[in-house]
Amino acid sequence: MAFCRGRIVRVPKGPLIRVVGTEVAIPCSVSDYDGPSEQNFDWEFSRDTDFVRIVSTWDSTFTSEEYQKRVGRGDIKLRRSSNDAVELVIRNIQPADQGRYKCSTPSTDATVQGNYDAEVQVKVISDGLSVSGSKARSSTSLRLSEGDSFKLRCSAVTTSPEHTHLHVTWQLKSGSSWRDILSLTHEGKFQPGPGYEERYRSGDIRLDTGANDTYRLSVSQASSADGGAYRCLVSEWVRGADGSWQKIQEKSVEIAAVSVQRTALDVVISTSNVSVTERDSLDLTCNITTDRSGIFQAEVMWYFSASPDDTLSDAQLLLSMDHDSVVSDSTLISLSRVDRNSYRLLVRDVDVEDSGYYFCEAAIWVPLHNGSWHKVVERTSAPVSVVVTALEPDYDVFLNASKTPKFSDDPTELDCRITNVQDTEANIRFTVSWYYRQHLPGDDVVAEELLASMDADWTLLLGDRGRERIQNGEIIFSKKSADTFSLRIQWTSESDRGDYFCVISAWSRHRNNSWVKSKEVTSASVNIFWATQDYTLTVEAVKLKPFFVAGHTFEMTCKVSSKNIKTPRYSVLITAEKPLTDQSSPNGTTRIISLNQDSVVRLEDWTDQTRVDGVVLEKVQENEFRYRMYQTQISDAGLYRCVVTAWSPGGGGMWREAVNGLSNPIQIDFQTSGPVFNVSVHSDSPTIYQGEVADLLCIITTEGMPLEPDDMSFDVSWFAVRSFALDREPVLLASLDRRGIVTQSRRNGSSDLSLERISPLEFRLRVHGCEDHDFGNHYCVVTPWVRSATGVWQREPDIKAKPIFLSVKMDVLDAFKYPLLIGIGLATVIGLLSCLIGYCSSRWCCKKEVQETRRERRRLMSMEMD
């Protein structure tokens, strides 16, 4: 089937029904044409059979004689809407214009294809539509108040011979333009205008049909925006041959001019500023003034706010009376209507919390046609300041000391009494707060410190001062009677001396059963003080044996005397000040043994495990103590003292520190002419490679008096500092004591250590399988032990050797030997495996049998045979 394409000229499907006297526009368009984009059009008209030329877009002489005047006046014209479409416009169409209209287009195509003209039938009917206002009045004026309702009517009827429908629209003139309010369309649907959808859904705007073809617009709750001119716009529609609706004419009539006056409302509270005494009643009246007449009701709401600038959302609603005169419920607040314009608020039994700002809000409600009510206006009064004066009770406060301390740790008791109480009620409650102020000479001012206070329900709240003592029961607060509060210190100390005073607070109970502090009265201060003398403590140390040698027992006594201390007890601490060469105590002082005030002995910093029982501290008398040290060593040389602390009994069976004392020093000095030991570290190979063995020798030399090897013994410890500079903490590697027991520290790497004695004065440290983290400065520390003539072993001071730096290098060949061998081996295995896979694939997987056609083979004959 061949595809055909050609020019197509289109006009509306007829007949076109139009009303006499109206303007008619008949469109015509062309498509699927060749040539220029802008096409020309010719229009012709026929009543019977012959066509008469009307107008053309390209030929001014095209118009026939009978149409020249109408075309010249513009009653008939062509209106181009695009390059390929025009409209034939006939103004004020008449019955004589009824007939067939033909639209044709001159050909611009290369070949003649399609249709070049099209016809449409136009039918002209008489005007049967009439639109009028109610009761034959063209327009009327309405003056309304805000919130009123009104109704407007118009009549629309048609006597058209055709089956037509009417479209009725009510419009309001806003400025110079008309705005749609509500329409009843030609399809029988209600359509609210822009901005009227919500009012239409709520029923405030309705369009009703009535008898005699009337259309009634009803507007409820009129506002100022509803003022203006109203008209009724009616259009007549007919369904075309293609099924679409076409508007054939339109008429309108102005119905009324409506003016809406705003409702005036003034809300005023009769009084400006009010002062009320607590427990009295507060009486306020809200007066309403309005120009509204007719039926209306007022709604009144009373608000309370702490600030005059608060909005209604921030304020508290007290009471309200709606337009039905229904009052919200409240116990102590009432709202009543005095007359039509006055509303009274009465607050009974006011208290201080009722002080603030009061204002009332009023609204005017009017009835609607459906029986409901509509709020037309709402106003709020200016706030009125209300001050409620509290009823303060009258009373005095007296503070006296029922018990005063004569000495430290004596009890103290203070009584705070309420006197001369007047004007108090059952709703008054008293609480107390206790304060302390340090007593200073002169005019120096010190801020008071809170000890404790009570809140309205007599709950005790502790201050920062003495909190722990209060929790331990050393300070007691109590209420002896309804008008007396007590403070008791069980054991008074020097830090408790000072001024004390109390503050009595009066609390008033409000309507909501809450308590509010209404008054405070402060008492005069009471000074707690007693004369004291300074504590004195004297300690004397005596050496019992003036001469002794190493290995003998050292013995000294400490005698204590004190003054102005009540039934003292003493704790004793023995200290030793060693020479600075002793590294066991960096600050030079060692705490050896102590005995507390309860005679409990404790070893402090005594670390010699071989002489755990070598020191004894005992109590000889109440003020005398004896210290013994058995089998003294040369390393015990130094100054020995007694540090004594005097304790006095405190509160609750506890002991309180009174004063400290230090005795004179007792010196232990050994005169010896024994040998002098020196230590050095040596290594033949301080630089080694990883995996090798490092040998380090600790060599001991002696000077002076020679000793037999059996009379000497050594403790040797090896240390390492893992840095080039000695700026890190040393790490213990291994140690060898004088009994031959080796102790090694825990190591993280794979290398190992061995420590051995290779001669009486040489000790060797070996590091097996050295790693990079074994580098650093290495040194040894030697503790010599010498046997005296009496057979007692004496410990000499520790000797530290000068460190030697051990460097560990990496062997590049050994480091890469095994990885290279492994890599070459893997590459060889992978290559052989690849070759094997390729051979198998070509041998079995990729073999293709080709069947050839058998050919006859003939051998050539030899030339000689020929």
Beta strands, then each sheet from edge to edge (+ up, - down):
strand 1: 8-10
strand 2: 16-19
strand 3: 24-31
strand 4: 42-46
strand 5: 52-56
strand 6: 76-82
strand 7: 85-90
strand 8: 99-104
strand 9: 117-125
strand 10: 129-133
strand 11: 140-145
strand 12: 150-158
strand 13: 164-174
strand 14: 177-184
strand 15: 190-192
strand 16: 205-210
strand 17: 214-219
strand 18: 228-239
strand 19: 245-261
strand 20: 265-269
strand 21: 273-277
strand 22: 282-290
strand 23: 297-305
strand 24: 316-321
strand 25: 333-339
strand 26: 342-347
strand 27: 356-367
strand 28: 373-380
strand 29: 384-389
strand 30: 394-403
strand 31: 412-422
strand 32: 428-437
strand 33: 449-454
strand 34: 460-462
strand 35: 475-481
strand 36: 484-489
strand 37: 498-509
strand 38: 515-522
strand 39: 526-528
strand 40: 536-543
strand 41: 554-563
strand 42: 569-577
strand 43: 589-595
strand 44: 601-603
strand 45: 615-621
strand 46: 624-629
strand 47: 638-649
strand 48: 655-662
strand 49: 666-668
strand 50: 676-682
strand 51: 687-689
strand 52: 694-703
strand 53: 712-721
strand 54: 731-736
strand 55: 742-744
strand 56: 752-759
strand 57: 762-768
strand 58: 776-787
strand 59: 793-795
strand 60: 799-800
strand 61: 804-809
sheet 1: 1+ 3- 7+ 6-
sheet 2: 2+ 9+ 8- 4+ 5-
sheet 3: 10+ 12- 17+ 16-
sheet 4: 11+ 19+ 18- 13+ 14- 15+
sheet 5: 20+ 22- 26+ 25-
sheet 6: 21+ 29+ 27- 23+ 24-
sheet 7: 21+ 29+ 27- 28+
sheet 8: 30+ 31- 36+ 35-
sheet 9: 34+ 33- 32+ 37- 38+
sheet 10: 34+ 33- 32+ 37- 39+
sheet 11: 40+ 41- 46+ 45-
sheet 12: 44+ 43- 42+ 47- 48+
sheet 13: 44+ 43- 42+ 47- 49+
sheet 14: 50+ 52- 57+ 56-
sheet 15: 51+ 61+ 58- 53+ 54- 55+
sheet 16: 51+ 61+ 58- 59+
sheet 17: 51+ 61+ 58- 60+
end
